Amino acid sequence: MEINSPFTMIVIIVMIAVTAGVINNWIKVRSEREDSAASEEELFRLRKDVERLSERVRVLETIATDKDERLRDEIRRLA
């Protein structure tokens, strides 16, 4: 097989292009995995925040809609 033949040059160019494409895809997948792990941690933190804030809203709704006497009793009990 001659290195100077056009067929050999075409095969080498195609092999280089395919190898570059594979390496490029591998780098993208690795990067997306790292981003995914960070996104999952952020998602967990945000879910905990939503849970905490939902509980606070429930308490505030109770305070806003309860009768004054019950509210006073609850405040005394907490103090």
C-alpha positions as CSV (number, residue, x, y, z in Angstrom):
1,M,0.0,0.0,0.0
2,E,1.5,3.3,-1.1
3,I,1.2,6.3,1.2
4,N,1.2,8.6,-1.8
5,S,-1.8,7.1,-3.5
6,P,-5.1,9.2,-3.5
7,F,-7.1,6.3,-2.0
8,T,-4.7,6.0,1.0
9,M,-4.9,9.7,1.6
10,I,-8.7,9.6,1.5
11,V,-8.8,6.7,4.0
12,I,-6.4,8.5,6.4
13,I,-8.5,11.7,6.2
14,V,-11.7,9.8,6.9
15,M,-10.1,7.9,9.8
16,I,-8.9,11.2,11.3
17,A,-12.4,12.8,10.9
18,V,-14.2,9.8,12.5
19,T,-11.7,9.7,15.4
20,A,-12.1,13.4,16.0
21,G,-15.9,13.0,16.0
22,V,-15.7,10.1,18.5
23,I,-13.4,12.1,20.8
24,N,-15.7,15.2,20.5
25,N,-18.8,13.1,21.5
26,W,-16.9,11.5,24.4
27,I,-15.9,14.9,25.8
28,K,-19.5,16.2,25.5
29,V,-21.0,13.1,27.3
30,R,-18.4,13.4,30.1
31,S,-19.2,17.1,30.5
32,E,-23.0,16.4,30.5
33,R,-22.5,13.8,33.3
34,E,-20.7,16.3,35.5
35,D,-23.4,18.9,34.8
36,S,-26.1,16.3,35.6
37,A,-24.6,15.5,39.0
38,A,-24.5,19.1,39.9
39,S,-28.0,19.6,38.6
40,E,-29.2,16.7,40.8
41,E,-27.7,18.3,43.9
42,E,-29.2,21.6,43.1
43,L,-32.6,19.9,42.4
44,F,-32.4,18.2,45.8
45,R,-31.6,21.5,47.6
46,L,-34.4,23.3,45.8
47,R,-36.9,20.6,46.7
48,K,-35.9,20.9,50.4
49,D,-36.4,24.7,50.2
50,V,-39.8,24.3,48.6
51,E,-40.8,21.8,51.3
52,R,-39.6,24.2,54.0
53,L,-41.4,27.2,52.5
54,S,-44.6,25.2,52.0
55,E,-44.6,24.4,55.7
56,R,-44.1,28.1,56.5
57,V,-47.0,29.1,54.2
58,R,-49.2,26.5,55.9
59,V,-48.4,28.1,59.3
60,L,-49.0,31.6,58.0
61,E,-52.3,30.5,56.5
62,T,-53.3,29.0,59.8
63,I,-52.4,32.2,61.6
64,A,-54.3,34.4,59.1
65,T,-57.5,32.3,59.1
66,D,-57.9,31.2,62.7
67,K,-59.9,33.0,65.3
68,D,-58.1,35.5,67.5
69,E,-58.7,33.5,70.7
70,R,-57.2,30.3,69.3
71,L,-54.2,32.3,68.0
72,R,-53.7,33.9,71.4
73,D,-53.8,30.5,73.1
74,E,-51.3,29.1,70.6
75,I,-48.9,32.0,71.1
76,R,-49.1,31.6,74.9
77,R,-48.4,27.9,74.6
78,L,-45.3,28.6,72.5
79,A,-44.0,31.3,74.8
